[in-house]
Amino acid sequence: MLYKTIKKTLGIGFRKVEVLSERADAYSVRTIFVLPNQHVLIEFYPGIQNLRKVPEFDISYGFNPFYYE
């Protein structure tokens, strides 16, 4: 699994997170409420792995770091 960590500080409050991939023709937008020490995870699912068979991004957030095994 290939992943990239981008450290960007977001201010506290409502923030709009937009992710665009012209190559995969995928776009996702989500408004989240950011609190201190919160992590945002953006995952890309190619069309083969999801049921809709359309490339898409999943944006999730939480207080604990996300770990992959």
C-alpha positions as CSV (number, residue, x, y, z in Angstrom):
1,M,0.0,0.0,0.0
2,L,1.4,3.4,-1.0
3,Y,0.5,6.4,1.1
4,K,1.8,9.9,1.5
5,T,1.6,12.1,4.6
6,I,0.9,15.7,4.2
7,K,1.1,17.9,7.3
8,K,-1.0,20.9,7.0
9,T,-2.4,22.9,9.9
10,L,-6.1,23.6,9.7
11,G,-7.7,26.2,11.9
12,I,-10.3,25.3,14.5
13,G,-13.9,25.5,13.2
14,F,-15.7,24.4,10.0
15,R,-13.4,23.7,7.1
16,K,-14.1,22.5,3.6
17,V,-11.8,19.7,2.4
18,E,-11.7,19.3,-1.4
19,V,-9.7,16.6,-3.2
20,L,-9.4,16.5,-7.0
21,S,-7.7,14.1,-9.3
22,E,-7.8,15.0,-13.0
23,R,-6.0,11.8,-14.0
24,A,-8.5,9.5,-12.2
25,D,-11.4,11.8,-12.9
26,A,-12.4,11.8,-9.2
27,Y,-13.6,14.6,-7.1
28,S,-14.8,14.8,-3.4
29,V,-15.7,17.6,-1.1
30,R,-16.7,17.4,2.6
31,T,-17.2,20.0,5.2
32,I,-15.8,19.0,8.6
33,F,-15.6,20.6,12.0
34,V,-11.9,20.7,13.1
35,L,-10.8,20.6,16.7
36,P,-7.2,20.8,18.2
37,N,-5.1,17.6,17.6
38,Q,-7.5,16.2,15.1
39,H,-6.4,14.0,12.2
40,V,-7.9,14.0,8.7
41,L,-7.5,10.9,6.5
42,I,-8.1,11.0,2.7
43,E,-8.2,7.7,1.0
44,F,-8.5,7.0,-2.8
45,Y,-10.5,4.0,-4.0
46,P,-10.0,3.1,-7.6
47,G,-13.1,1.9,-9.5
48,I,-12.3,-1.8,-9.1
49,Q,-12.3,-1.9,-5.3
50,N,-15.6,-0.2,-4.6
51,L,-19.1,-1.4,-5.6
52,R,-19.9,1.6,-7.8
53,K,-17.0,1.0,-10.1
54,V,-16.2,4.7,-10.1
55,P,-13.0,6.2,-8.7
56,E,-13.7,8.1,-5.5
57,F,-12.1,9.7,-2.4
58,D,-13.1,9.0,1.2
59,I,-12.5,11.8,3.7
60,S,-12.7,10.8,7.4
61,Y,-11.5,12.5,10.5
62,G,-10.9,11.7,14.2
63,F,-8.8,12.3,17.3
64,N,-6.5,9.4,17.2
65,P,-4.0,8.8,14.4
66,F,-5.0,6.3,11.7
67,Y,-2.9,3.1,11.6
68,Y,-2.6,0.7,8.7
69,E,-1.6,-2.9,9.3
